[in-house]
Amino acid sequence: MFLTNEELCVCDLGALLNMSKSAVSHKLKDLRLANLVDYRKEGRIAFYFLSNNHVKKILKEGFAHFSKPYHLETP
């Protein structure tokens, strides 16, 4: 799961997600406005990370929930 334990630049996120840098930047802006991610700058490069431990916990629990097999119950 990206950004849970590391910070990544737009280039790296684009490569991992198979998206253009422009598309990644646009999505990251939305996530920043929602206070889900934050960033730090190193020269001209911005490195993005999840904004706090609460966001990390919610994402980890969500991914754990969706990774469980889904079984339809029959009456």
C-alpha positions in Angstrom: 0.0 0.0 0.0 1.6 3.2 -1.1 2.5 6.0 1.3 1.7 4.0 4.5 5.3 3.7 5.6 7.1 5.9 3.2 7.0 9.1 1.3 7.1 9.2 -2.5 7.5 11.8 -5.2 5.1 12.3 -8.0 7.4 10.5 -10.5 7.6 7.4 -8.3 3.8 7.4 -7.6 3.1 7.8 -11.4 5.4 4.8 -12.2 3.8 2.6 -9.5 0.2 3.6 -10.5 0.9 3.7 -14.3 -0.4 7.2 -14.4 1.0 10.5 -15.8 2.7 12.9 -13.5 0.0 15.4 -14.3 -2.8 13.0 -13.3 -1.0 12.0 -10.1 -0.4 15.7 -9.2 -4.1 16.5 -9.7 -5.2 13.6 -7.5 -2.6 14.5 -4.8 -4.0 18.1 -4.8 -7.5 16.7 -4.0 -6.0 14.5 -1.3 -4.1 17.5 0.2 -7.3 19.6 0.3 -9.0 16.7 2.1 -6.1 16.6 4.6 -5.3 13.0 3.8 -1.8 13.6 2.5 0.9 16.1 3.2 4.2 16.8 1.6 7.7 18.1 2.1 9.9 19.7 -0.5 13.5 18.9 -1.2 14.6 21.5 -3.8 12.0 21.3 -6.6 10.8 17.8 -5.7 7.8 17.3 -3.4 7.6 14.1 -1.4 4.1 13.0 -0.3 3.1 11.0 2.7 -0.1 10.2 4.6 -1.0 13.2 6.8 -1.2 11.3 10.2 -1.5 8.0 11.9 -5.3 8.1 12.0 -5.4 8.2 8.2 -2.9 5.3 8.1 -5.0 3.3 10.5 -8.2 3.8 8.5 -6.5 2.8 5.2 -4.9 -0.3 6.7 -8.2 -1.4 8.2 -10.0 -0.7 4.9 -7.5 -2.7 2.8 -7.7 -5.6 5.4 -11.5 -5.6 5.1 -11.4 -5.8 1.3 -8.7 -8.4 1.2 -10.9 -10.9 3.0 -12.9 -13.4 0.9 -16.5 -12.4 0.4 -19.0 -15.2 0.8 -22.7 -14.8 -0.1 -24.9 -16.3 2.5 -27.9 -18.2 1.3 -31.1 -18.3 3.4 
